[in-house]
Amino acid sequence: MQVDDGLMRGIHWLEPLLPSEGRYPPSLLKSAEQLPFLAGKLSSLLPPETTERLGRLLRVTNTYYTNLIEGQHTEPATLAANSRRKGQKELKQLSVEHMHAQAGLEAVISLRMAKLRWSDMFSPALVERVHERLFKGVGEDERKLEDGSFLHPGQMRSVCGRVIKVGGHTAPAPDSVDAMMKRMQDRYGLATDQRTRIVCAMAYHHRMAFVHPFADGNGRVVRMLTHLQLHYLGMSAPLWSLSRGLARRQDEYYQRLSSADKARRGDLDGRGQLSEKALCEFIEFMLDVCLDQMKYMEEMISVHTLRNRIEVALKAAPQFQQAGIKQECARALHILLTQGEVTRSDFKVYTGLGLRTATEQLSRLIDLKLIDAPSQKSRQIYPGLPIWFADWIFRDLHRRFRPA
C-alpha cells in the first residue's frame, strides 16, 4: 500500500542525474577539461617527499574547513599537535576521526587502485564505510540528535526510518534511500572518460546531499566522498583542499545546493523532476571551486615565490626569532622543500655559514620541526611543515572565512 505522507518516493525524483546530451554549457566542459591539466601541473611542482608532507598538512586543512562549514571552530595548530591523542579534552574527537579517516581511505584507494572500478566510488557500501569511519570513534555527546536519540555510524535512514528536513528541503522518504543510492551508482558509475567522470563526481555531490541518506553527518560525508573520487581520478586532491574553497564561498555553496533541489522550471529546463539548469550551475560552481584551489596552491608552491615567503617568515615569525635562526637558512630551507631531501652536510653548505654555526642552526631547525630527521645520526634530512610555518609561507591557508 502506498503511504501518502507527502514524502518523495521513487528514483525518478533524482532526475536528471546529469545534463541531457548536447545540453552541457560550454563553460562547464571547459572547466572539466582544465582540471586534469592543472592537477598534472600541480603534482609536478614538488618532489614526492615534500608532496607527502604537504598532504599530511592539508588533511589538517581539510578537517579545519569541513568543521568550519558545519559551524565548528577547531584551530589547525591544535588539530596538528594533538591529532593522535584522542583523549585531549580541547580537541573534538570528530576532527581526529576525520583526519584519520581521510588518510586511511586515501591509502586504501591507492593500494587497491588496480582492482577498484569507477562505479565502486559511488557504492552504497563505500558511503556507509565513510560515515562509519568518520563517526565510530566519536563520543555520545557528538552523536546526540535533536530528539535525544543517537546517530549510529554507518546506518542509513533506510534502517532507522528517520524523516529529515534541512532548511527548506525535506529529504526523500527513508524507504526510498536504498533504491536512490543504487540508482546513482548505476548512472554515475557508467562514465568511462575523465571529463565525464569529473562531472559525475560534482553532480553526485548534490544528488547525495539531496537524498540525505544519514540522520546526520551528510555534509561531511559527501565532501569526503568527492575528495576520494578526485583522489581516484588522480586529481592531486592531497595537494589542495576542496573544503577550503567551499568554506571561502559558503553562502554560495549553500545557495547552489538549495537551487539544485528545486523542481524543473518549465519545458526548457530538462525532462526530469529537478531543474537541469540548476544542476549545471551547481556543477560549474564546484568545478570553479576546484580550479580556484588548485591555482591557489600552484601559486603558493611556485619555486619563484616560495623563497621570498620563506625569507619573510625568517624575519618576522616569532618562533624563528626566539630560536635564533639566521636569515642565511632561508636558501637552505628553500632547497630542502623543492628537492624533498638533502644530506646534512649539503644543508650546512647551502646556508653559507661556518661549519660550527651551520651545525648549530640545523639542530635548532630540527627542534622547531622545520626539518625532519629520522634519527640523530641520519644522513638524509627531509622538510618539515609545522602549522605555524605553513601559515607563514602559504598565505591565508587557514584564514577563517565567515559568511557575509
C-alpha positions as CSV (number, residue, x, y, z in Angstrom):
1,M,0.0,0.0,0.0
2,Q,1.4,3.4,-1.0
3,V,1.9,5.7,2.0
4,D,0.5,9.2,1.5
5,D,2.8,11.3,3.7
6,G,3.9,13.8,1.1
7,L,7.5,12.5,1.0
8,M,9.3,11.9,-2.3
9,R,9.4,8.2,-3.2
10,G,10.9,6.6,-6.3
11,I,14.2,7.1,-8.2
12,H,12.5,9.4,-10.7
13,W,12.8,12.2,-8.1
14,L,16.6,12.2,-8.8
15,E,16.3,13.0,-12.5
16,P,18.1,14.4,-14.2
17,L,21.2,12.9,-12.7
18,L,23.3,14.5,-15.5
19,P,22.5,17.2,-18.1
20,S,21.0,15.8,-21.2
21,E,23.2,15.1,-24.2
22,G,24.1,18.3,-26.0
23,R,22.9,20.5,-23.1
24,Y,26.2,20.8,-21.3
25,P,27.2,24.5,-21.1
26,P,30.5,25.1,-23.0
27,S,31.9,26.8,-19.9
28,L,31.2,23.7,-17.8
29,L,33.0,21.4,-20.3
30,K,35.9,23.8,-20.5
31,S,36.3,23.8,-16.7
32,A,36.1,20.0,-16.6
33,E,38.9,19.8,-19.2
34,Q,41.1,22.2,-17.3
35,L,41.0,20.1,-14.1
36,P,43.3,17.2,-15.2
37,F,45.8,19.7,-16.8
38,L,46.1,21.8,-13.6
39,A,46.3,18.7,-11.5
40,G,49.1,17.3,-13.5
41,K,50.9,20.6,-13.4
42,L,50.4,20.9,-9.6
43,S,51.7,17.4,-8.9
44,S,54.9,18.1,-11.0
45,L,55.9,21.1,-8.9
46,L,57.1,19.2,-5.8
47,P,59.2,16.1,-5.2
48,P,57.4,13.1,-3.6
49,E,58.9,13.7,-0.2
50,T,57.6,17.2,0.0
51,T,54.3,16.2,-1.5
52,E,53.8,13.5,1.1
53,R,54.4,16.0,3.9
54,L,52.2,18.7,2.3
55,G,49.5,16.0,2.0
56,R,49.6,15.5,5.8
57,L,49.3,19.2,6.4
58,L,46.4,19.5,4.1
59,R,44.5,16.8,5.9
60,V,44.5,19.2,8.8
61,T,43.4,22.0,6.5
62,N,40.6,19.9,5.1
63,T,39.4,19.0,8.6
64,Y,39.6,22.6,9.7
65,Y,37.4,23.8,6.9
66,T,34.9,21.0,6.8
67,N,34.4,21.7,10.5
68,L,34.1,25.4,9.8
69,I,31.3,24.8,7.2
70,E,29.5,22.8,9.9
71,G,29.9,25.7,12.4
72,Q,32.7,24.1,14.5
73,H,35.9,26.0,15.1
74,T,38.9,23.9,16.0
75,E,42.2,25.7,15.4
76,P,44.6,24.0,13.0
77,A,47.5,24.1,15.3
78,T,45.5,22.3,18.0
79,L,44.5,19.6,15.4
80,A,48.1,19.1,14.3
81,A,49.5,19.0,17.8
82,N,47.0,16.5,19.1
83,S,45.9,14.6,16.1
84,R,46.8,11.3,17.7
85,R,45.7,12.0,21.2
86,K,42.1,11.2,21.3
87,G,41.8,11.9,25.0
88,Q,42.7,15.5,24.8
89,K,39.7,17.5,26.1
90,E,40.4,20.5,23.9
91,L,40.2,18.5,20.7
92,K,36.9,17.4,19.2
93,Q,37.0,13.7,18.6
94,L,35.2,14.3,15.3
95,S,38.2,16.2,14.0
96,V,40.6,13.4,14.9
97,E,38.3,10.9,13.2
98,H,38.1,13.0,10.1
99,M,41.9,13.2,9.6
100,H,42.4,9.5,10.3
101,A,39.5,8.6,8.0
102,Q,40.9,10.7,5.1
103,A,44.4,9.2,5.5
104,G,43.1,5.7,5.8
105,L,40.7,5.9,2.9
106,E,43.2,7.5,0.6
107,A,45.6,4.7,1.4
108,V,43.1,2.0,0.7
109,I,42.1,3.6,-2.7
110,S,45.8,3.9,-3.7
111,L,46.6,0.3,-2.6
112,R,43.6,-1.2,-4.4
113,M,43.6,1.1,-7.5
114,A,44.2,-1.7,-9.9
115,K,41.1,-3.6,-8.7
116,L,38.8,-0.7,-8.0
117,R,36.3,0.3,-10.6
118,W,34.9,3.8,-11.1
119,S,31.5,2.6,-10.1
120,D,32.9,1.4,-6.7
121,M,33.5,5.1,-5.8
122,F,29.7,5.5,-5.7
123,S,28.8,2.2,-4.0
124,P,26.4,2.4,-1.0
125,A,29.0,0.2,0.8
126,L,31.6,2.9,0.4
127,V,29.2,5.6,1.5
128,E,28.3,3.6,4.7
129,R,32.0,3.0,5.3
130,V,32.9,6.6,5.1
131,H,30.1,7.6,7.5
132,E,31.1,4.8,9.9
133,R,34.8,5.8,9.8
134,L,34.0,9.4,10.5
135,F,31.8,8.8,13.5
136,K,32.7,5.4,15.0
137,G,35.2,6.9,17.5
138,V,33.1,9.9,18.4
139,G,31.5,10.1,21.9
140,E,27.8,10.2,22.6
141,D,27.7,13.9,23.0
142,E,28.8,14.4,19.4
143,R,26.4,11.8,18.2
144,K,23.3,13.0,20.1
145,L,20.5,14.1,17.7
146,E,17.9,16.9,18.4
147,D,15.2,14.4,19.6
148,G,17.6,12.8,22.1
149,S,18.3,9.7,20.1
150,F,21.8,8.9,18.9
151,L,23.4,8.7,15.5
152,H,24.6,5.2,14.6
153,P,27.8,5.3,12.5
154,G,27.2,3.8,9.0
155,Q,23.5,3.4,9.4
156,M,21.4,4.8,6.6
157,R,17.9,6.2,7.1
158,S,16.5,3.2,5.3
159,V,17.3,1.3,8.5
160,C,16.5,3.9,11.2
161,G,13.4,5.2,9.3
162,R,14.2,8.8,10.2
163,V,12.5,11.6,8.2
164,I,14.8,14.6,7.7
165,K,14.1,18.2,7.0
166,V,17.1,20.5,6.4
167,G,16.2,24.2,5.9
168,G,13.5,24.2,3.2
169,H,14.4,20.8,1.9
170,T,12.5,17.6,3.1
171,A,14.7,14.6,2.2
172,P,13.1,11.7,0.3
173,A,11.4,9.0,2.3
174,P,13.6,6.6,4.2
175,D,12.2,3.6,2.3
176,S,13.5,5.2,-1.0
177,V,17.1,5.8,0.2
178,D,18.5,2.4,-0.8
179,A,17.0,2.5,-4.3
180,M,18.2,6.1,-4.9
181,M,21.7,5.3,-3.7
182,K,21.8,2.3,-6.1
183,R,20.4,4.3,-9.0
184,M,23.2,7.0,-8.5
185,Q,25.9,4.3,-8.5
186,D,24.4,2.7,-11.7
187,R,24.3,6.1,-13.5
188,Y,27.4,7.8,-12.4
189,G,29.5,4.6,-12.4
190,L,29.0,4.2,-16.2
191,A,31.3,7.1,-17.1
192,T,34.4,6.0,-18.9
193,D,36.2,9.2,-19.9
194,Q,38.0,11.5,-17.5
195,R,35.9,14.6,-18.2
196,T,32.6,12.9,-17.7
197,R,33.8,11.2,-14.5
198,I,34.7,14.6,-13.1
199,V,31.2,16.0,-14.0
200,C,29.7,12.9,-12.4
201,A,31.6,13.4,-9.2
202,M,30.3,17.0,-8.9
203,A,26.7,16.1,-9.8
204,Y,26.8,13.3,-7.3
205,H,27.9,15.8,-4.6
206,H,24.5,17.5,-4.9
207,R,22.3,14.4,-5.5
208,M,23.7,12.6,-2.5
209,A,23.1,15.7,-0.4
210,F,19.6,15.8,-1.8
211,V,18.9,12.2,-0.7
212,H,20.4,12.9,2.7
213,P,21.0,9.1,3.4
214,F,22.0,9.5,7.1
215,A,20.3,11.0,10.1
216,D,23.2,13.4,10.5
217,G,26.7,14.0,9.1
218,N,25.7,14.1,5.4
219,G,27.7,17.2,4.6
220,R,31.0,15.8,6.0
221,V,30.4,12.5,4.2
222,V,29.7,14.0,0.8
223,R,32.7,16.3,0.9
224,M,34.9,13.4,1.9
225,L,33.4,11.3,-1.0
226,T,34.1,14.0,-3.5
227,H,37.6,14.3,-2.2
228,L,38.1,10.5,-2.6
229,Q,36.6,10.4,-6.1
230,L,39.0,13.1,-7.2
231,H,41.8,11.2,-5.5
232,Y,40.8,8.1,-7.5
233,L,41.0,10.2,-10.7
234,G,44.5,11.4,-9.9
235,M,43.4,15.0,-9.5
236,S,46.1,15.6,-6.9
237,A,43.4,16.0,-4.2
238,P,46.0,15.6,-1.4
239,L,47.7,18.8,-2.6
240,W,44.7,21.1,-2.3
241,S,41.6,21.3,-0.2
242,L,38.1,21.3,-1.7
243,S,36.7,22.2,1.7
244,R,38.8,25.3,1.9
245,G,37.3,26.5,-1.3
246,L,33.8,25.7,-0.2
247,A,34.3,27.5,3.1
248,R,35.5,30.6,1.3
249,R,32.2,30.6,-0.6
250,Q,30.0,29.0,2.0
251,D,26.9,31.2,1.3
252,E,27.1,30.5,-2.4
253,Y,27.7,26.8,-1.7
254,Y,24.5,26.5,0.3
255,Q,22.6,28.6,-2.2
256,R,23.7,26.4,-5.1
257,L,22.8,23.3,-3.2
258,S,19.4,24.7,-2.4
259,S,18.8,25.8,-6.0
260,A,19.6,22.4,-7.4
261,D,16.9,21.0,-5.0
262,K,14.2,22.9,-6.9
263,A,11.7,21.5,-9.4
264,R,12.1,21.8,-13.1
265,R,11.4,25.4,-14.3
266,G,9.3,24.6,-17.4
267,D,9.6,22.7,-20.6
268,L,13.0,24.2,-21.5
269,D,14.6,23.0,-18.2
270,G,15.2,19.4,-19.0
271,R,12.9,16.4,-18.6
272,G,13.3,15.3,-15.1
273,Q,11.7,16.2,-11.8
274,L,14.5,18.6,-10.8
275,S,16.0,21.6,-12.6
276,E,18.6,20.7,-15.1
277,K,19.8,24.3,-15.4
278,A,20.3,24.5,-11.6
279,L,22.2,21.2,-11.7
280,C,24.5,22.6,-14.4
281,E,25.1,25.7,-12.3
282,F,26.0,23.6,-9.3
283,I,28.4,21.5,-11.3
284,E,30.0,24.7,-12.7
285,F,30.3,26.2,-9.2
286,M,32.0,23.0,-7.9
287,L,34.5,22.9,-10.8
288,D,35.2,26.6,-10.3
289,V,36.0,26.0,-6.6
290,C,38.4,23.1,-7.6
291,L,40.2,25.2,-10.1
292,D,40.5,28.2,-7.7
293,Q,42.1,26.0,-5.0
294,M,44.4,24.3,-7.5
295,K,45.6,27.7,-8.8
296,Y,46.0,28.9,-5.2
297,M,48.3,26.0,-4.3
298,E,50.2,26.4,-7.6
299,E,51.0,29.9,-6.7
300,M,51.9,29.0,-3.1
301,I,54.4,26.3,-4.0
302,S,55.9,28.1,-7.0
303,V,59.7,28.0,-6.7
304,H,59.8,31.6,-7.9
305,T,57.8,33.0,-5.0
306,L,58.3,30.4,-2.2
307,R,61.9,31.6,-1.5
308,N,60.6,35.2,-0.8
309,R,58.0,34.0,1.6
310,I,60.5,31.8,3.5
311,E,62.7,34.8,3.9
312,V,59.8,36.9,5.2
313,A,59.0,34.2,7.7
314,L,62.5,34.1,9.0
315,K,62.5,37.8,9.6
316,A,59.1,38.1,11.1
317,A,57.9,34.8,12.7
318,P,58.5,34.9,16.5
319,Q,59.4,31.2,16.5
320,F,62.4,31.9,14.3
321,Q,63.4,34.9,16.3
322,Q,63.1,33.1,19.7
323,A,65.2,30.2,18.4
324,G,67.9,32.5,16.9
325,I,67.5,31.2,13.4
326,K,69.7,33.2,11.0
327,Q,68.5,34.6,7.7
328,E,71.1,32.6,5.8
329,C,69.0,29.5,6.5
330,A,66.3,30.7,4.1
331,R,68.1,29.4,1.0
332,A,68.8,26.0,2.6
333,L,65.2,25.6,3.6
334,H,64.0,26.5,0.1
335,I,66.3,24.0,-1.4
336,L,65.2,21.3,1.0
337,L,61.5,22.0,0.2
338,T,62.0,22.0,-3.5
339,Q,64.2,18.9,-3.6
340,G,62.5,16.9,-0.9
341,E,65.6,15.6,0.7
342,V,69.3,16.6,1.1
343,T,72.2,15.4,3.2
344,R,73.0,17.1,6.5
345,S,76.4,18.1,5.1
346,D,74.8,19.6,2.0
347,F,72.2,21.6,4.0
348,K,75.0,23.1,6.0
349,V,76.8,24.1,2.9
350,Y,73.6,25.7,1.5
351,T,73.4,28.0,4.5
352,G,76.8,29.6,3.6
353,L,77.6,29.7,7.3
354,G,80.7,28.3,9.0
355,L,80.6,24.6,9.9
356,R,80.0,25.1,13.6
357,T,77.3,27.8,13.2
358,A,75.6,25.8,10.4
359,T,75.6,22.6,12.6
360,E,74.0,24.6,15.4
361,Q,71.4,26.1,13.1
362,L,70.5,22.7,11.7
363,S,70.0,21.4,15.2
364,R,67.7,24.3,16.1
365,L,65.6,23.8,12.9
366,I,65.2,20.1,13.7
367,D,63.9,21.2,17.2
368,L,61.4,23.5,15.5
369,K,60.3,20.6,13.3
370,L,61.2,22.6,10.2
371,I,63.5,19.7,9.4
372,D,62.5,16.0,9.7
373,A,65.5,13.9,10.7
374,P,64.6,10.2,11.1
375,S,67.3,9.8,13.8
376,Q,70.1,11.9,15.4
377,K,72.6,10.4,13.1
378,S,70.6,10.0,9.9
379,R,72.5,11.2,6.9
380,Q,69.4,12.3,4.9
381,I,67.0,15.0,6.2
382,Y,63.6,16.0,4.9
383,P,61.3,19.1,5.0
384,G,59.0,19.6,7.9
385,L,55.8,21.6,7.6
386,P,54.5,22.6,11.1
387,I,51.3,24.5,11.0
388,W,52.8,27.8,12.2
389,F,55.4,27.7,9.4
390,A,52.8,26.7,6.8
391,D,50.7,29.7,7.8
392,W,53.6,32.0,7.0
393,I,54.6,30.5,3.7
394,F,51.1,29.7,2.4
395,R,49.2,32.9,2.5
396,D,45.7,32.6,4.2
397,L,45.9,28.8,4.2
398,H,43.9,28.7,7.5
399,R,42.1,32.0,7.5
400,R,38.6,31.9,8.9
401,F,36.1,32.8,6.3
402,R,32.7,33.8,7.8
403,P,29.5,34.1,5.7
404,A,28.7,37.7,4.8
